[in-house]
Amino acid sequence: MSASSSSSVIPGKARPRGKYPHYRRAGDFIFVSGTSARRADNSIAGAEADELGTMQLDIRAQTRATIENVRDILESAGAGLADCVEVTVFLVSMNDFGGYNEVYGEYFGYDGPARTTVAVHQLPHPHLLIEIKAVAYKPLK
């Protein structure tokens, strides 16, 4: 790969579930692969079993963890959330839009990235409610 093109799987983050990197840099752009609330140990933030074993899925906790995972990936590439120019968000249910949108607003404002949010039939794990992919612009020095 040339100096203006690189990719990486980030140590300490959940390993991708296929043969792809957490991010790919192409010149001044960084493309972050679809990222979720999955932790390095494969547990999922915002997916907790109660005392009876019933799963409680929390869109706010999953959104927060997902955005923070995107942030960490961007930081490993020398960028940050402020460098995001576009995000695409995949929700399993549009009933979760309000909670997701509330948390999203804690990280981004009207000067943030262009955004598209779509509902999908399912994500790679039944406890995942959200996945985010991002594009950041961070000029090479």
Secondary structure, DSSP 8 states (H G I E B T S, - for coil): --TTEEEE--TTS---SSS--SEEEETTEEEEEEE-SB-TTS-BTTEEE-TTS-EEE-HHHHHHHHHHHHHHHHHHTT--GGGEEEEEEEES-GGGHHHHHHHHHHH--TTS-EEEEEE-S--SSTT--EEEEEEEE----
